[in-house]
C-alpha cells in the first residue's frame, strides 16, 4: 500500500473525526473496482465500497 496515505484527524469541531485517504497517481477510477473500458486502472490496494461501509456502520445516526 505504498501509494495509499491515510491521515486521521480526531477531536474536530463537534467531536467529529476526519479521515483523508490519498491515492498517489489514482486517476479517475473507483478504488477496488474492476477496470472499465475507458477509465484509468483502479487501485486494488483499498476498496472504497468497504471503507464507506465501515464508516457508516461505525457512525450510525441515533
matplotlib code that plots the C-alpha trace (Angstrom):
import matplotlib.pyplot as plt

x = [0.0, 2.9, 0.7, -2.1, -1.7, -4.4, -4.4, -6.8, -7.7, -9.6, -11.4, -12.5, -15.4, -18.4, -16.4, -16.1, -13.3, -12.0, -10.1, -8.3, -7.4, -4.9, -4.2, -1.0, -1.5, -5.0, -6.5, -10.3, -11.2, -13.2, -10.7, -11.2, -13.4, -12.8, -11.1, -13.6, -13.1, -12.4, -11.1, -7.7, -6.8, -8.2, -6.0, -6.7, -4.9, -8.1, -11.8, -13.8, -17.0, -15.6, -14.2, -17.6, -19.5, -17.1, -17.6, -21.4, -21.5, -19.3, -21.1, -24.7, -27.2, -29.1]
y = [0.0, 2.4, 4.6, 4.9, 7.6, 7.7, 10.7, 10.8, 14.0, 13.5, 15.8, 18.2, 20.7, 18.9, 15.9, 14.8, 12.7, 13.3, 10.7, 11.8, 8.9, 9.9, 7.6, 8.6, 8.6, 7.4, 9.0, 8.8, 5.3, 3.9, 2.2, -1.5, -1.7, -3.7, -1.8, -0.1, 0.3, 4.0, 4.6, 4.7, 1.4, 1.5, 0.7, -2.7, -1.6, -0.4, -0.8, 2.5, 0.4, -1.4, 1.9, 3.6, 0.7, 0.6, 4.4, 4.3, 1.2, 3.0, 6.4, 5.5, 8.2, 7.8]
z = [0.0, -0.7, -2.9, -0.2, 2.6, 5.3, 7.6, 10.6, 12.4, 15.7, 18.1, 15.4, 16.0, 17.4, 18.3, 14.6, 13.2, 9.7, 7.6, 4.4, 2.1, -0.6, -3.6, -5.4, -9.1, -8.6, -11.7, -12.2, -11.1, -8.2, -5.7, -5.6, -8.8, -11.9, -14.7, -17.0, -20.7, -20.7, -17.2, -15.5, -13.8, -10.3, -7.3, -5.7, -2.5, -0.9, -1.6, -1.5, -1.0, 2.0, 3.5, 3.1, 4.7, 7.6, 8.1, 8.0, 10.4, 12.9, 12.6, 12.6, 13.5, 16.8]

ax = plt.figure().add_subplot(projection="3d")
ax.plot(x, y, z, "-o")
ax.set_aspect("equal")
plt.show()
